[in-house]
Amino acid sequence: MKTVRVQASTSYDILIGNGLLSRLGKFLLDVFGKPCKIAIISDSNVFPIYEKSVADNLNQADFETVSYCFPAGEASKSAATYLEIVNFLAQQHITRADAVLALGGGVVGDLTGFAAATYLRGIRYVQIPTSLLAMVDSSVGGKTAIDLPFGKNLVGAFYQPRLVVCDLDALNTLPEAIFRDGCAEVIKYSVLYDAALFDHLQKNGLGFDRLAVISRCVELKRNVVAEDEFDNGARQKLNLGHTVGHGIEAQSNFTISHGQAVAIGMAIVAKAGCPEIYERLLDVLKKFQLPTTTTLSAKQLYDSALSDKKRSGNTVNLIVPKKIGDCAIVPTEIEKLESFIEEGL
């Protein structure tokens, strides 16, 4: 088992390894000191696979558990589902002495984290990511949010978990397409920070060393969070491919997944901003069977970017590669954004 310590406003451990869910009760006792009531929040994909074994393990450690399941998918990352969750917590008499457990992928983690951040003005919560994307990215760093009809993640809070447990065995139950989605975020980290990681991915493709690569991505995310917890500077680099990618997601009415959209977004900004790495990036994305092009126009993607949360006044911060392992934050005037996107299409 690998342990990565995050030093933030609330410091916590990220545990990475195989067979960790069978030790979950012990891990939570180590963090909380004594048993409490835990509300397990999950979705309709993950709940049938893991909820019973997680609840049983916690019960054996004298935790009391209640569970809530919502329909899987980005459409549930909404104000309506958020209100259902906090009403469930109130109905179950969850107090500040208790905790919430997010059991699932990025949507589950974002929703549950936001509920934990706001219910009773903040209660303890634990992340149990079951997708690759959630393990390497969304479960680490305390970003929680819901979507609005005008864009993704427009309402949320920075709120750190007390523990993150990444059981790599959970990846074995992922559909292949969902696993590849997470690979887009893994590739993102290599382009941003680590040329050696990029080389490993280019050489091994989907056969990469899971423990080593996931641990490295978590370490890289940890380093960024420690430097810029509240996303005012260096953490913005983690949005590589996301300004365009979020536009692709929104324009497709979320029929194109987050990972696919980020892959396309990275290809577009690389082609427009750093053509010398474009072919290498395309090679890696194709090895992971991720898309690299879109039929959407620059105007459509530009219109979506106008609602991007990274926009500040008349500028939006684009993350543009300079070389593999090194990217820059480039403030770009809104009126120049459409032409930049056009160059990358």
CORDA-V761879 format. One record per run of one state. SS is the DSSP state (H for helix, E for strand, C for the rest). FROM is the first residue (numbers start at 1). TO is the last residue. If there is no record, write none. Layout:
SS,FROM,TO
SS,FROM,TO
This chain:
C,1,1
E,2,6
C,7,11
E,12,17
C,18,19
H,20,32
C,33,36
E,37,43
C,44,46
H,47,60
C,61,63
E,64,70
C,71,73
H,74,76
C,77,78
H,79,91
C,92,98
E,99,104
C,105,105
H,106,121
C,122,123
E,124,129
C,130,131
H,132,138
C,139,142
E,143,148
C,149,150
E,151,158
C,159,162
E,163,167
H,168,173
C,174,175
H,176,193
C,194,194
H,195,207
C,208,209
H,210,227
C,228,233
H,234,239
C,240,241
H,242,251
C,252,257
H,258,273
C,274,274
H,275,287
C,288,297
H,298,305
C,306,310
E,311,312
C,313,314
E,315,323
C,324,325
E,326,333
H,334,344
C,345,345
